[in-house]
Amino acid sequence: MTPDLTRLSGAPLIAVGASAGGPTALAVLLRGLHAGFPAAVAIVQHLDQRFVQGLADWLGQRSPLPVRLAADGDEPRGGTVFVAGATGHLVLRPDGRFGYVGAAPEQAYCPSIDVFFHSVCKYGGAGSAGVLLTGMGADGVQGLKAMRCKGRLTIAQDQGTSAVYGMPKAAAAADAASEILPLDHIAPRLLAAFPARPTGT
C-alpha cells in the first residue's frame, strides 16, 4: 500500500510519548536526527503547564531540528519538532492540523499520550509512526497498539535504557510495539524509515 502523505505539506508524522525520565530521553532521540529529516515530530510529555515552554526551549538547544510548542491549527512540518501544551490534550484533527481537546475525568494525564496516538492513528495516514519512551504507568499503550494494528511503525524503548520501565514495559506486554529498541537505536531506525528526499523532488 502506498503511504498516504498527501495531507497539507505531505510530511509524515512521528508521534512520541514520554513521562518520567522523558526529557533526557527526548534529548538523546532528537540529537540523533538531522536537519534534513523529512518527518514532523510531535511530543507528548507528561509535564505541568508551567514547565512546558521551558522543556521546548531546553530541547531546542539540544536538537538539530527547530522545537516549538504546538499551537491550535499548526500544520505538521517536516524537520520540525512540536511539543504538546498541557492545557488540554493534543490531537491531530481530521484536516491534518494540530488541535486541543478538553480532558475527561477518567483520563489521569493531561496531555494524554493515548489521546494523541489514537488521533494520529485515525488521521495521520500510513506514513505516521509511534514511539513510546520511558515513563510510569501505561499511558500511550492502547494508542500505540491501535497504530500497530493499522500497520504503522511502532517503537518502544527497551528496559536497559529506560529510566522508568513502566510505559514501554506495558507496551511490550500488550504487543503494541513492532520494535523494542535501546534509546540510541531509535533515531537511526527513524532515519532509515523516513529517508531524506532527494534535492529537487
Stockholm file with secondary structure:
# STOCKHOLM 1.0

chainA/1-201         MTPDLTRLSGAPLIAVGASAGGPTALAVLLRGLHAGFPAAVAIVQHLDQRFVQGLADWLGQRSPLPVRLAADGDEPRGGTVFVAGATGHLVLRPDGRFGYVGAAPEQAYCPSIDVFFHSVCKYGGAGSAGVLLTGMGADGVQGLKAMRCKGRLTIAQDQGTSAVYGMPKAAAAADAASEILPLDHIAPRLLAAFPARPTGT
#=GR chainA/1-201 SS CCCCCCSTTCCCEEEEEECTTHHHHHHHHHHTSCTTCCSEEEEEECCCHHHHHHHHHHHHTTCSSCEEECCTTCCCCTTCEEECCSSSEEEECTTSCEEEECCCTTCCSSSCHHHHHHHHHHHSCTTCEEEECSBSSCTTHHHHHHHHHTTCEEEEECTTTCSSBSHHHHHHHTTCCSEEECHHHHHHHHHHHSCCCCTTC
#=GC SS_cons         CCCCCCSTTCCCEEEEEECTTHHHHHHHHHHTSCTTCCSEEEEEECCCHHHHHHHHHHHHTTCSSCEEECCTTCCCCTTCEEECCSSSEEEECTTSCEEEECCCTTCCSSSCHHHHHHHHHHHSCTTCEEEECSBSSCTTHHHHHHHHHTTCEEEEECTTTCSSBSHHHHHHHTTCCSEEECHHHHHHHHHHHSCCCCTTC
//
